[in-house]
Amino acid sequence: MPCEEKIRLVAAYRAAVENHSAAVNDLKLTRGKTSKAEYARLRLSADEAADISKTARLALERHVQEHGC
């Protein structure tokens, strides 16, 4: 029987990784084409997305370790 919590955590991690990837892509596409302030805002957004992705990954790993699924 599949673990519903693991399925939820995998989906959350996948979404977080996709958001991080999009934020990094936005940052890459605007490098040298935008103001320093806008670049800094995009950089902060990418950094925050990385933190969210890391938190989601750790939650998934912790669940798998504790639940054994």
Number of C-alpha atoms within 10 A of each C-alpha: 3 7 11 9 14 17 12 12 19 17 14 18 21 15 15 21 19 14 18 21 16 14 21 18 13 16 21 14 11 13 13 10 10 12 11 11 9 14 18 13 13 20 17 14 18 21 15 14 21 19 14 19 22 15 14 21 19 14 17 21 15 12 15 15 10 9 11 8 10
